[in-house]
Amino acid sequence: MTANPSVLLPLYIYPSPGAWDPLYQMASENPHLKFTVVINPNSGPGDGVLPDANYTRGISILNGFSNVRTIGYVATTWASKDVNAVMQEVATYAGWATLNSSIALCGVFFDETPAQYEPGHAQYLQTISDAVRKSRGLADGYVVHNPGSVPDARYYADPQYVKMANATVVFEETYQTWLIRESNLTEGSLPYDHGNLACLMHSVPEMTDKKLESLLEQVVGVGTHVYLTGTHNYTSFSPQFPMFVGTLNDMIH
């Protein structure tokens, strides 16, 4: 294992009172486990210069944990979304730090990034990733790309593009799909640093501690940034959430 496992959590749950409590509890009870939490007010930052009061409260609480990194959600629609619109959303997230330092974010999760290589796509990804890294309002300049599959190696063969993302999501599918693709993913991810890869899995059935531990060992073998949930989307916490976090915490070396 190249790095300790960590949680990459798409937090697409509206922060009504109590809604984010399971995350607060797990972050508090597992202080050595790192959490990267994707904040997504409205498939992006929303129309205002700041999120609403519920988001402000929730993000402020998350930012109070030393083991939590908060990043903003931006869709690229497979690099077909106008690059200026993407840059504006990045700028909106960066502006939060200036207007309210308690909700300052550390980077951006770029969803729906292309896996197939085209020089124009590579330049697009470089442009938006550089915008995050150069922004004073995004403290860590942390960038996640989500093609949902192992990207074409040419994105990373060229030194100009090699450091575009801190983490790349190479799997985002159901548990049943994982069973089908696991061996190909394990082989396909071999040329990459697994510490820079991530796997998001939903619709995970209830299972014993031992079976969950075995599954997580497989998943972390592909990418060390992980999220597993029993729900079919990311709009609620599944009953397995504490078990998932606890098991991942136990894998820290």
Backbone bond lengths (Angstrom), bond angles and torsions (degrees), N, CA, C in turn:
res aa  C-N    CA-C-N  psi(-1)  N-CA   C-N-CA  omega(-1)  CA-C   N-CA-C  phi
1 M - - - 1.468 - - 1.528 108.75 -
2 T 1.341 117.13 128.97 1.446 120.43 -175.68 1.525 113.17 -81.64
3 A 1.305 116.81 -22.71 1.465 120.03 -177.51 1.521 108.71 -153.88
4 N 1.315 114.99 160.73 1.459 118.91 175.04 1.521 110.40 -63.74
5 P 1.326 117.56 144.78 1.458 119.29 175.70 1.525 111.13 -67.40
6 S 1.319 115.29 153.54 1.461 120.81 176.94 1.520 108.66 -145.09
7 V 1.311 115.70 167.26 1.465 121.98 179.80 1.530 109.24 -95.86
8 L 1.336 116.74 128.46 1.466 122.36 169.81 1.520 106.35 -113.89
9 L 1.318 115.93 102.95 1.468 121.48 -168.34 1.527 112.07 -110.11
10 P 1.348 117.74 112.61 1.470 120.28 171.45 1.535 108.35 -75.02
11 L 1.321 115.96 101.41 1.468 120.46 -174.05 1.527 109.32 -92.18
12 Y 1.330 115.40 78.95 1.461 120.59 -177.20 1.526 111.38 -96.98
13 I 1.311 114.79 29.10 1.462 122.83 179.80 1.525 108.30 -99.63
14 Y 1.332 117.14 127.69 1.467 118.38 177.98 1.538 109.30 -65.87
15 P 1.340 117.40 133.77 1.472 120.62 -174.39 1.521 114.72 -81.17
16 S 1.318 116.48 54.84 1.458 118.45 171.26 1.524 107.81 -65.60
17 P 1.343 118.33 158.74 1.466 119.60 -175.85 1.527 112.55 -51.20
18 G 1.319 116.45 124.26 1.453 122.75 178.86 1.520 115.38 91.43
19 A 1.344 117.81 -15.94 1.467 120.39 -172.38 1.526 112.98 -66.00
20 W 1.327 116.34 -33.24 1.464 119.65 -178.45 1.533 112.23 -97.14
21 D 1.328 117.41 5.71 1.468 120.05 -177.43 1.532 113.84 -56.86
22 P 1.351 119.99 -39.57 1.468 118.57 178.38 1.524 112.95 -58.08
23 L 1.330 116.51 -36.29 1.472 119.87 178.38 1.519 111.04 -70.55
24 Y 1.339 116.66 -44.40 1.470 119.15 177.45 1.532 110.23 -56.31
25 Q 1.332 115.62 -43.46 1.463 120.29 -177.28 1.534 111.20 -64.51
26 M 1.324 116.80 -45.13 1.467 120.27 -178.26 1.526 111.87 -68.22
27 A 1.330 116.78 -37.06 1.464 119.77 177.60 1.521 110.59 -66.25
28 S 1.333 116.04 -36.47 1.453 121.02 179.79 1.525 111.78 -71.78
29 E 1.334 116.61 -40.52 1.467 120.93 -175.49 1.531 113.06 -80.46
30 N 1.330 117.44 -14.19 1.467 121.40 -178.04 1.527 109.63 -128.06
31 P 1.328 117.60 66.73 1.470 120.96 -171.44 1.528 114.68 -66.64
32 H 1.323 117.56 -17.90 1.470 119.74 -179.45 1.525 112.55 -91.52
33 L 1.337 116.41 -7.69 1.463 121.31 178.41 1.525 109.02 -92.81
34 K 1.331 116.42 129.35 1.461 121.03 -179.48 1.529 110.55 -85.87
35 F 1.331 115.59 138.42 1.455 122.70 177.13 1.531 108.96 -119.50
36 T 1.315 117.28 126.36 1.464 121.43 167.53 1.520 106.14 -108.09
37 V 1.316 116.36 116.70 1.464 122.42 -170.56 1.526 109.77 -112.18
38 V 1.334 116.29 123.19 1.465 121.79 -178.66 1.520 109.66 -89.60
39 I 1.320 115.62 117.02 1.468 123.18 -179.94 1.522 108.77 -92.10
40 N 1.347 116.76 129.60 1.468 119.68 -173.12 1.524 110.64 -142.58
41 P 1.333 117.98 80.28 1.463 120.09 -176.77 1.529 114.90 -61.90
42 N 1.342 116.94 -39.46 1.468 118.09 -175.20 1.531 109.52 -158.94
43 S 1.335 115.98 64.61 1.479 120.98 -172.46 1.519 109.97 49.11
44 G 1.299 114.97 42.18 1.459 124.60 -173.25 1.519 108.19 140.36
45 P 1.337 117.23 -166.89 1.467 119.17 -175.65 1.521 115.25 -75.77
46 G 1.347 117.14 -11.97 1.458 119.63 -175.57 1.519 111.07 91.17
47 D 1.319 115.63 179.09 1.465 120.70 -173.46 1.519 113.62 -83.18
48 G 1.327 117.87 -24.17 1.455 120.11 -176.59 1.522 112.43 -83.27
49 V 1.323 114.96 169.00 1.467 119.41 178.49 1.520 111.07 -77.97
50 L 1.339 116.12 -18.45 1.460 121.78 176.96 1.524 108.92 -134.91
51 P 1.337 117.82 153.40 1.461 119.66 174.03 1.515 110.42 -72.46
52 D 1.342 117.23 171.86 1.464 119.42 -178.12 1.530 111.29 -73.92
53 A 1.341 114.85 177.71 1.466 120.42 -173.15 1.526 112.71 -62.56
54 N 1.332 117.33 -35.51 1.461 119.63 178.81 1.527 111.57 -65.66
55 Y 1.322 115.98 -42.65 1.468 119.44 176.55 1.527 110.69 -65.64
56 T 1.321 116.36 -41.38 1.467 119.62 179.46 1.521 110.77 -58.96
57 R 1.314 116.51 -44.77 1.466 120.42 178.86 1.528 110.90 -63.76
58 G 1.328 116.25 -47.75 1.454 120.55 -176.11 1.523 113.09 -64.94
59 I 1.326 116.54 -45.30 1.471 119.94 -179.93 1.519 110.40 -65.25
60 S 1.320 117.19 -38.74 1.472 120.58 178.20 1.525 110.84 -59.49
61 I 1.331 116.51 -41.09 1.469 119.85 178.96 1.528 109.65 -65.50
62 L 1.334 117.17 -45.81 1.464 119.99 179.91 1.523 111.40 -60.57
63 N 1.324 116.17 -41.64 1.462 120.00 -179.43 1.528 112.70 -67.52
64 G 1.314 116.49 -12.15 1.462 120.19 177.00 1.522 113.26 -80.17
65 F 1.340 117.26 -11.47 1.464 121.24 177.99 1.525 109.60 -91.09
66 S 1.318 117.00 129.18 1.468 120.35 -178.98 1.521 112.60 -69.69
67 N 1.332 117.48 -19.21 1.464 121.06 -178.63 1.527 113.26 -99.86
68 V 1.336 117.47 13.16 1.462 121.80 -179.78 1.525 110.08 -117.95
69 R 1.317 114.95 130.99 1.467 122.68 173.07 1.524 106.97 -114.44
70 T 1.326 118.41 126.96 1.460 121.48 178.08 1.530 109.60 -104.07
71 I 1.345 115.78 134.90 1.462 121.46 178.42 1.523 108.94 -134.81
72 G 1.319 117.22 154.21 1.456 121.95 -176.17 1.517 113.24 -93.83
73 Y 1.321 116.03 150.36 1.470 123.15 -179.89 1.524 110.91 -89.63
74 V 1.349 115.80 131.30 1.462 121.77 172.64 1.527 107.92 -140.06
75 A 1.329 117.69 126.38 1.464 121.46 175.74 1.528 109.46 -87.54
76 T 1.334 116.55 142.88 1.472 120.03 175.25 1.526 111.88 -111.07
77 T 1.339 116.78 -8.14 1.473 122.59 -179.96 1.527 109.93 51.18
78 W 1.333 114.42 52.29 1.470 122.75 176.21 1.530 111.41 58.52
79 A 1.341 115.20 37.67 1.474 123.58 177.49 1.535 112.68 70.04
80 S 1.353 116.59 16.84 1.466 119.06 176.59 1.528 111.72 -96.57
81 K 1.332 117.10 -15.22 1.463 120.74 178.17 1.521 109.39 -70.69
82 D 1.319 116.43 139.06 1.464 120.14 -178.63 1.521 110.72 -53.50
83 V 1.323 116.08 127.36 1.466 120.17 -174.44 1.524 111.49 -61.62
84 N 1.335 117.23 -30.43 1.466 119.83 179.09 1.526 111.39 -69.16
85 A 1.329 116.50 -33.66 1.466 119.86 176.53 1.525 110.42 -67.58
86 V 1.324 116.49 -39.92 1.465 120.51 176.02 1.520 110.36 -62.31
87 M 1.323 116.15 -45.23 1.467 121.03 -178.62 1.536 110.77 -63.10
88 Q 1.330 116.84 -34.72 1.461 120.39 178.93 1.522 110.76 -67.35
89 E 1.332 117.42 -38.88 1.458 119.89 178.23 1.528 110.81 -67.20
90 V 1.317 115.99 -39.17 1.466 119.70 175.06 1.526 109.85 -59.87
91 A 1.328 116.31 -43.86 1.470 120.82 -179.52 1.529 111.53 -64.78
92 T 1.342 116.85 -35.67 1.461 120.11 178.10 1.527 110.43 -63.18
93 Y 1.322 116.51 -47.49 1.467 119.71 177.62 1.533 110.61 -60.23
94 A 1.317 116.66 -42.45 1.465 120.38 -179.69 1.523 110.99 -62.81
95 G 1.331 115.96 -33.01 1.459 120.47 -178.51 1.511 113.79 -68.19
96 W 1.328 117.17 -22.19 1.466 119.11 179.30 1.525 110.96 -57.68
97 A 1.324 117.15 -37.88 1.472 120.82 -177.13 1.524 111.45 -62.15
98 T 1.323 116.14 -36.57 1.458 121.17 -179.16 1.523 111.20 -72.26
99 L 1.326 115.88 -40.23 1.456 120.54 -175.22 1.527 112.93 -82.62
100 N 1.338 117.15 -28.98 1.461 121.20 -179.78 1.528 108.01 -156.92
101 S 1.310 117.23 97.87 1.467 121.13 -172.92 1.527 112.88 -61.93
102 S 1.332 118.06 -21.31 1.467 119.95 -178.26 1.527 112.48 -70.69
103 I 1.341 117.22 -16.75 1.467 119.93 179.31 1.527 111.63 -114.09
104 A 1.322 117.23 21.96 1.465 120.99 177.65 1.530 109.92 -61.33
105 L 1.316 116.38 132.74 1.457 121.61 178.11 1.528 110.42 -96.38
106 C 1.331 114.97 166.79 1.471 120.43 -175.19 1.515 113.40 -109.40
107 G 1.324 118.35 -2.44 1.455 119.64 -178.00 1.512 111.67 168.33
108 V 1.334 115.58 -161.18 1.469 121.22 -174.83 1.528 110.76 -140.10
109 F 1.336 115.19 139.69 1.463 124.58 172.17 1.521 106.55 -99.64
110 F 1.336 116.82 110.06 1.462 121.07 178.18 1.525 108.78 -91.77
111 D 1.332 115.77 111.17 1.458 121.29 -178.52 1.521 109.95 -87.70
112 E 1.334 115.47 156.52 1.466 122.19 175.28 1.524 111.19 55.11
113 T 1.331 115.13 52.34 1.469 119.33 173.57 1.523 108.83 -90.08
114 P 1.324 117.88 149.91 1.467 119.72 -175.39 1.522 112.85 -71.55
115 A 1.324 115.18 142.77 1.467 120.77 174.17 1.523 110.79 -97.55
116 Q 1.344 116.62 -31.41 1.457 120.27 178.27 1.524 109.24 -77.54
117 Y 1.310 115.24 141.69 1.465 119.92 -173.90 1.520 112.61 -85.98
118 E 1.316 114.55 131.85 1.459 123.53 165.73 1.518 106.41 -143.55
119 P 1.322 118.57 139.53 1.476 119.56 179.96 1.531 112.81 -54.48
120 G 1.339 116.46 -37.74 1.461 119.79 178.84 1.515 112.32 -65.80
121 H 1.311 116.63 -37.34 1.461 120.72 176.66 1.522 110.79 -66.70
122 A 1.323 115.44 -40.35 1.466 119.10 179.03 1.529 110.59 -62.46
123 Q 1.320 116.66 -41.22 1.463 119.97 178.62 1.524 111.04 -67.53
124 Y 1.310 116.58 -38.58 1.470 122.44 177.23 1.531 110.24 -58.87
125 L 1.324 115.93 -49.81 1.461 120.56 -179.82 1.519 111.28 -63.58
126 Q 1.326 115.78 -39.19 1.460 119.20 178.95 1.523 110.79 -63.48
127 T 1.325 116.47 -42.03 1.473 121.47 -177.46 1.528 111.32 -63.26
128 I 1.320 116.57 -47.89 1.465 118.43 -176.20 1.535 111.46 -73.91
129 S 1.330 116.33 -33.32 1.470 119.16 178.07 1.522 110.62 -68.58
130 D 1.323 116.44 -40.40 1.469 120.34 177.00 1.528 111.23 -62.19
131 A 1.334 116.04 -35.28 1.471 119.53 179.48 1.518 110.76 -61.54
132 V 1.330 116.94 -38.56 1.466 120.85 178.00 1.523 109.85 -67.05
133 R 1.313 116.79 -46.01 1.466 120.80 -175.32 1.521 112.53 -67.42
134 K 1.322 116.79 -29.69 1.463 120.47 -177.24 1.527 112.82 -90.52
135 S 1.325 116.66 -3.30 1.461 120.34 -176.20 1.528 111.20 -83.91
136 R 1.303 116.41 125.31 1.468 120.69 176.97 1.522 112.04 -67.86
137 G 1.311 116.68 -23.97 1.458 120.26 -177.24 1.508 114.57 -82.63
138 L 1.349 117.45 -4.74 1.467 121.97 178.87 1.519 106.79 -119.57
139 A 1.315 115.01 89.84 1.462 123.12 -161.44 1.519 115.53 -51.24
140 D 1.337 117.76 -46.64 1.469 120.34 -176.84 1.520 112.99 -88.89
141 G 1.326 117.10 -13.52 1.463 119.96 -173.99 1.518 111.39 58.60
142 Y 1.332 116.03 36.38 1.470 121.09 -173.15 1.529 110.08 -83.50
143 V 1.329 116.14 128.01 1.465 121.67 -174.84 1.527 110.24 -121.90
144 V 1.340 115.72 130.48 1.467 122.14 172.14 1.522 107.82 -120.31
145 H 1.330 116.32 132.72 1.461 122.05 171.89 1.526 108.36 -106.90
146 N 1.324 116.93 142.67 1.466 120.44 179.34 1.528 111.15 -127.36
147 P 1.354 116.96 83.18 1.458 118.89 170.05 1.525 111.80 -80.59
148 G 1.349 117.10 -17.11 1.453 121.39 179.84 1.513 114.31 77.33
149 S 1.334 116.79 3.47 1.463 122.51 177.53 1.530 107.36 -154.57
150 V 1.322 115.79 169.24 1.463 119.01 179.87 1.528 108.19 -67.47
151 P 1.340 118.09 122.24 1.460 119.87 -176.84 1.524 112.25 -74.26
152 D 1.314 114.85 159.42 1.460 121.30 175.09 1.529 109.28 -54.00
153 A 1.323 116.23 131.95 1.467 120.91 -175.84 1.520 112.95 -61.15
154 R 1.333 117.24 -20.66 1.463 119.54 -179.82 1.528 112.54 -65.10
155 Y 1.333 117.07 -22.49 1.463 118.84 175.74 1.525 111.10 -63.03
156 Y 1.320 115.85 -27.61 1.459 119.88 -174.32 1.526 112.74 -114.18
157 A 1.334 117.15 -4.31 1.461 120.17 178.37 1.524 111.07 -77.66
158 D 1.324 116.85 -32.14 1.457 121.56 179.97 1.525 109.20 -81.99
159 P 1.342 117.76 121.27 1.472 120.13 -179.15 1.528 113.30 -54.47
160 Q 1.331 116.14 -26.52 1.468 119.31 -179.84 1.528 111.19 -63.84
161 Y 1.342 116.64 -28.94 1.451 120.42 -174.67 1.525 113.96 -110.70
162 V 1.327 116.43 -1.68 1.455 119.65 -167.65 1.532 113.58 -62.29
163 K 1.313 117.21 -26.55 1.460 118.79 -176.40 1.530 111.88 -113.59
164 M 1.311 115.65 34.47 1.464 118.82 -178.98 1.521 112.30 -63.00
165 A 1.338 117.32 -42.35 1.461 121.02 -173.97 1.517 111.27 -125.54
166 N 1.334 115.45 142.66 1.470 120.58 172.01 1.524 110.62 -74.40
167 A 1.334 115.90 -31.04 1.467 121.12 178.18 1.525 108.74 -147.07
168 T 1.327 115.70 141.90 1.464 122.32 178.06 1.522 108.80 -125.30
169 V 1.326 116.31 125.54 1.464 121.39 179.16 1.527 108.58 -78.50
170 V 1.332 116.76 114.90 1.464 120.99 -177.51 1.528 112.37 -103.90
171 F 1.330 116.42 -2.98 1.459 120.23 174.97 1.517 108.45 -150.20
172 E 1.330 116.04 126.27 1.470 121.34 171.38 1.519 107.21 -144.90
173 E 1.317 114.31 92.60 1.459 120.30 -174.57 1.523 109.66 -157.69
174 T 1.330 115.41 -172.88 1.456 121.75 179.43 1.530 111.04 -78.83
175 Y 1.322 114.59 165.29 1.465 120.97 174.93 1.526 110.70 -59.69
176 Q 1.331 117.05 -42.72 1.467 120.11 -179.83 1.528 111.16 -61.66
177 T 1.317 117.43 -37.75 1.465 120.64 177.34 1.520 110.56 -67.29
178 W 1.336 116.48 -36.47 1.466 120.10 176.51 1.537 110.54 -58.18
179 L 1.321 116.84 -43.05 1.467 120.43 -179.05 1.529 110.75 -59.17
180 I 1.312 116.46 -34.57 1.470 121.56 -179.68 1.525 111.20 -76.77
181 R 1.314 116.96 -39.85 1.471 121.09 -170.49 1.528 114.71 -98.26
182 E 1.312 117.60 -7.75 1.471 120.34 -170.21 1.529 113.29 -53.73
183 S 1.327 117.39 -46.78 1.468 119.10 -176.86 1.524 111.60 -66.43
184 N 1.343 117.38 -40.01 1.461 120.40 177.96 1.524 111.47 -67.02
185 L 1.343 116.14 -38.30 1.460 120.08 178.15 1.524 111.18 -64.88
186 T 1.317 115.35 -43.28 1.456 119.52 179.82 1.519 110.40 -59.55
187 E 1.335 115.74 -43.06 1.464 119.93 179.92 1.529 111.25 -71.99
188 G 1.335 116.21 -43.49 1.458 120.45 -176.47 1.514 114.09 -66.95
189 S 1.333 116.64 -25.59 1.463 120.46 -178.31 1.529 112.60 -89.44
190 L 1.331 117.58 -4.07 1.463 120.55 -175.83 1.534 114.20 -55.88
191 P 1.347 119.51 -40.30 1.467 118.57 -177.99 1.537 113.92 -69.54
192 Y 1.315 117.10 -10.45 1.457 121.04 -172.90 1.533 111.49 -101.32
193 D 1.307 115.00 158.70 1.464 121.02 171.55 1.526 107.36 -76.81
194 H 1.329 116.92 113.32 1.470 120.40 -176.83 1.527 112.04 -62.70
195 G 1.318 117.47 -20.71 1.454 121.37 175.45 1.516 113.12 -67.98
196 N 1.346 116.23 -12.84 1.464 121.25 178.68 1.529 112.27 -106.77
197 L 1.331 116.74 6.41 1.461 120.30 -177.64 1.526 110.62 -113.45
198 A 1.342 114.91 156.93 1.463 121.17 -177.29 1.524 110.30 -138.28
199 C 1.340 115.80 151.68 1.464 122.50 176.35 1.520 108.93 -132.81
200 L 1.328 116.49 129.38 1.460 122.98 176.17 1.522 107.77 -117.47
201 M 1.322 116.70 124.55 1.457 120.64 -175.70 1.529 109.95 -129.07
202 H 1.324 115.86 129.71 1.463 119.44 177.96 1.526 110.33 -120.50
203 S 1.319 115.34 174.37 1.470 122.50 -178.26 1.528 111.73 57.52
204 V 1.323 115.67 39.97 1.466 121.35 178.30 1.527 108.67 -82.60
205 P 1.321 118.76 124.69 1.467 119.99 -179.16 1.521 111.34 -71.09
206 E 1.311 115.88 160.79 1.466 119.36 174.53 1.524 109.06 -62.85
207 M 1.330 115.95 139.85 1.456 120.05 -179.23 1.515 110.28 -149.95
208 T 1.308 116.26 165.53 1.457 121.03 -179.51 1.514 110.56 -69.75
209 D 1.328 116.05 162.93 1.463 121.03 176.99 1.525 110.80 -54.62
210 K 1.322 115.70 -44.07 1.461 120.43 -176.21 1.526 111.55 -65.36
211 K 1.333 116.43 -41.75 1.460 119.74 179.99 1.531 110.67 -68.78
212 L 1.340 117.10 -38.14 1.458 120.40 177.59 1.527 110.47 -64.59
213 E 1.316 116.19 -41.75 1.465 119.78 178.12 1.523 110.55 -60.91
214 S 1.330 117.11 -42.55 1.460 121.52 178.60 1.530 111.16 -62.85
215 L 1.343 115.71 -43.04 1.470 120.45 178.58 1.532 110.67 -62.24
216 L 1.324 116.39 -45.90 1.461 119.67 -178.55 1.530 111.85 -65.00
217 E 1.300 117.26 -34.10 1.464 119.46 176.36 1.525 110.54 -63.02
218 Q 1.326 116.64 -39.71 1.466 120.48 175.82 1.528 110.98 -63.82
219 V 1.333 115.68 -47.46 1.462 120.67 -175.82 1.530 110.84 -64.72
220 V 1.324 116.46 -46.44 1.456 120.62 -179.70 1.533 110.99 -64.63
221 G 1.333 116.41 -25.10 1.452 120.55 175.01 1.519 113.15 -66.06
222 V 1.333 116.28 -19.87 1.465 121.57 175.32 1.527 110.30 -95.32
223 G 1.331 116.76 -50.76 1.466 120.87 179.86 1.512 110.43 -146.96
224 T 1.313 116.94 134.86 1.468 119.50 -172.99 1.529 113.09 -81.89
225 H 1.335 118.24 -13.69 1.463 121.20 175.98 1.526 107.10 -94.03
226 V 1.331 117.44 119.96 1.466 120.56 -164.73 1.528 112.13 -137.09
227 Y 1.333 115.07 146.85 1.463 120.53 164.53 1.515 108.50 -145.48
228 L 1.323 116.46 128.79 1.455 124.00 175.51 1.523 108.28 -122.52
229 T 1.323 116.45 134.31 1.458 119.75 178.47 1.522 110.47 -143.16
230 G 1.310 116.37 148.06 1.457 121.73 178.33 1.511 112.69 -80.62
231 T 1.330 117.47 -16.81 1.460 120.58 179.81 1.531 109.80 -78.06
232 H 1.330 116.89 166.70 1.463 120.68 -179.63 1.527 111.74 -91.74
233 N 1.324 116.39 1.13 1.461 120.69 176.01 1.536 107.96 -151.10
234 Y 1.313 117.28 -167.31 1.467 120.70 -175.73 1.527 112.24 -113.35
235 T 1.323 116.27 26.90 1.462 119.40 -176.01 1.524 113.24 -98.75
236 S 1.322 116.97 8.97 1.464 121.22 173.65 1.526 108.62 -159.78
237 F 1.336 115.73 159.35 1.458 120.38 174.86 1.527 108.74 -88.23
238 S 1.316 116.34 134.45 1.461 119.55 178.13 1.525 109.78 -83.90
239 P 1.333 117.89 159.55 1.469 120.31 178.61 1.533 112.90 -58.33
240 Q 1.334 117.45 -23.37 1.469 120.99 -178.65 1.522 113.30 -79.77
241 F 1.339 117.55 -4.33 1.463 119.90 -173.62 1.534 112.97 -54.98
242 P 1.335 119.90 -49.73 1.473 118.93 178.96 1.522 112.66 -61.75
243 M 1.332 116.82 -37.61 1.464 121.22 179.75 1.533 110.59 -66.18
244 F 1.325 116.75 -42.46 1.462 121.66 176.94 1.524 110.89 -60.12
245 V 1.325 117.08 -49.47 1.460 121.11 -178.16 1.529 110.95 -64.11
246 G 1.328 116.76 -44.48 1.460 120.48 -179.41 1.511 112.22 -62.49
247 T 1.342 116.37 -42.33 1.468 120.35 179.57 1.524 110.43 -66.12
248 L 1.322 117.80 -41.35 1.461 120.74 178.33 1.525 110.54 -64.39
249 N 1.328 115.65 -40.41 1.474 120.75 177.95 1.535 110.89 -58.83
250 D 1.330 116.36 -39.64 1.459 120.98 -178.58 1.527 112.31 -67.15
251 M 1.342 116.56 -15.91 1.467 120.47 -178.84 1.526 112.60 -88.56
252 I 1.324 117.25 -4.17 1.468 120.55 179.00 1.523 108.82 -68.62
253 H 1.335 115.19 133.10 1.466 118.75 -179.70 1.521 110.62 -108.52
